Amino acid sequence: MSARARLPGFVPSKSLGQNFLTDASVADRIVREARLDASFGVLEIGPGTGALTPGLCAAAGRVVAVELDGRLIPALEAKLAGAGNAEIVQGDIMKIDIGGLVEEKFSGLRRVVCANLPYGITTPAITALLRSEAFESLTVMAQREVAARICAAPGSPDCGSFSIFCQYHAECAVLFDVPPDAFVPRPSVWSSVVRLVARRERAVPREGEKMFFRVSRAAFAQRRKTLVNALSASFGHRIEKSAISQAICALGYSPLIRGEVLGVSDFAEISAALSENMKSQEAASCGTE
């Protein structure tokens, strides 16, 4: 059944990345994979025509669905009229205070995300959701290549700074793939459902996070260079290249290693070592003044 048949006169927006899930079996499986019960409050992003929302309402204690396209709100509200635990919020998830929203809507509930994310905001939306630190887990559908990046192992072609960011915040796994014909309009790419479970313990202390992400981004910004050269290009104004090389070698890494083969724990070690080196260098500099 087409989106136009489901919503007479409605034309999906390409600019909003609207590809509506129409396969009920896929929707049911996504809800099951979210592992919900009445103790959970669920944030859904981009409910569209409501393929997931009724199932989420049946499984969870409360559902808040954030939809940007005001044209869809009346049909969504009509579809959920019998669900006393659902609320539709019109807005842009990229402009909403996510932490404030879940505190207001999900008091006393465990907080999770379950959504078929609009293609156009997949990466920034996941970034914002993880940064909010407001959820136990995210069970989301995304383009298959984005899901591969999220879960990529160190050294694989898909691994990059976004992989490190996601895996720093959560344990990540691809659950299953979804073909294009499960959507209307039919996208040109496959999708995957991925689950990100928030880590209880982080690889670095809170005060070291900024340095950790600076190092991982620098490593992948010039991924074909050695790690020493990539970090020197980014931090050379604060620490000499020879000192970077010595710090990396002292941890047991080859001076020729590339950042693309490293994982979260490796970047945690390296960022801590560089941070200590910079502090020592700054302290020595102050002592000579």
C-alpha positions, -999 to 999 in steps of 0.1 A, spaced: 0 0 0 15 33 -10 20 63 13 -5 82 -8 -31 55 -4 -25 55 34 -27 93 35 -48 106 5 -31 136 -11 1 132 9 34 134 -11 65 123 9 92 149 12 126 140 -2 142 169 17 130 153 50 142 119 40 107 104 42 108 67 34 79 52 53 81 16 67 52 -4 53 63 -40 62 44 -49 94 67 -79 101 97 -56 101 80 -32 124 70 -60 148 106 -73 149 120 -38 157 96 -35 186 106 -69 199 143 -61 196 138 -30 217 130 -54 247 103 -32 262 79 -36 291 57 -12 311 87 2 330 101 19 298 95 53 283 102 53 246 113 82 224 104 76 188 119 100 162 102 104 129 71 82 134 59 90 98 27 72 92 30 53 125 43 19 115 61 14 148 41 36 172 11 13 180 34 -16 187 56 6 209 25 18 228 14 -18 233 48 -29 247 60 1 267 47 22 296 48 55 276 57 66 241 66 101 229 70 104 192 87 135 178 76 143 142 88 173 122 63 172 94 31 188 106 11 173 77 14 139 94 3 149 129 -35 146 124 -33 111 109 -9 100 137 -32 114 164 -61 96 148 -42 64 146 -32 66 183 -65 79 196 -71 47 216 -36 46 231 -36 64 264 1 63 268 11 80 235 20 116 228 29 132 195 53 162 197 57 183 166 93 195 164 128 190 151 148 165 172 180 183 162 167 215 179 150 199 209 166 197 244 166 159 245 176 156 281 149 181 292 123 163 271 129 129 286 130 143 321 96 159 315 79 131 297 95 99 313 97 106 350 101 74 369 106 53 337 136 38 321 144 57 289 151 42 255 149 52 219 132 31 192 129 46 157 131 43 120 154 73 117 149 97 87 179 91 64 189 127 63 196 130 100 208 95 109 243 104 119 237 137 137 206 123 155 225 93 168 253 117 179 229 139 197 211 110 214 244 95 226 257 128 238 226 134 258 234 104 280 197 101 286 190 66 274 197 30 283 197 19 247 189 30 211 172 5 188 171 23 154 169 17 117 195 34 95 211 31 61 231 -1 61 263 17 54 258 39 85 250 8 106 282 -7 94 302 24 104 286 24 138 297 -12 145 329 -14 125 358 -32 140 392 -14 141 411 -19 109 380 -24 88 373 0 59 341 12 76 358 21 108 362 59 114 359 85 141 321 80 142 327 44 149 349 53 178 324 79 191 295 54 191 316 25 206 329 48 233 294 55 244 277 22 237 280 -15 229 269 -16 193 255 -45 172 237 -48 138 206 -69 144 192 -74 109 190 -59 74 159 -45 58 154 -45 20 143 -14 1 108 -29 -8 99 -26 29 94 11 24 74 36 5 88 55 -14 113 27 -21 149 39 -12 179 31 -33 197 15 -5 193 -13 21 187 -4 57 198 -21 89 185 -22 125 212 -15 150 211 -16 188 234 6 209 234 -2 247 248 26 268 281 17 286 280 19 324 317 26 325 336 47 301 371 42 288 384 75 301 375 98 330 351 126 322 379 152 322 397 132 296 369 129 271 377 161 251 413 149 245 401 114 236 378 126 209 404 151 196 429 123 192 405 99 175 393 126 151 428 136 143 438 100 136 410 95 111 412 129 95 443 117 77 438 80 80 465 70 54 492 87 74 509 72 103 494 80 137 525 100 146 522 122 115 484 126 119 487 137 155 516 159 148 495 177 122 468 183 148 489 188 180 522 200 167 517 235 182 516 220 217 539 189 215 568 180 193 566 152 168 594 134 185 575 135 219 544 121 202 564 93 187 581 85 221 547 85 239 532 61 213 563 38 214 563 38 252 528 22 251 541 -6 229 528 6 196 549 8 164 559 43 154 545 34 119 511 24 132 481 40 116 452 53 136 427 33 115 437 0 131 431 13 167 400 9 189 385 27 219 409 13 245 439 22 223 428 58 218 421 60 256 457 50 263 472 73 237 451 103 246 460 99 283 497 96 275 497 127 253 477 147 278 502 139 306 531 147 282 515 181 274 509 188 311 546 180 319 558 201 291 537 230 301 548 227 337 585 226 327 579 256 305 564 275 334 593 265 356 618 281 333 601 314 331 
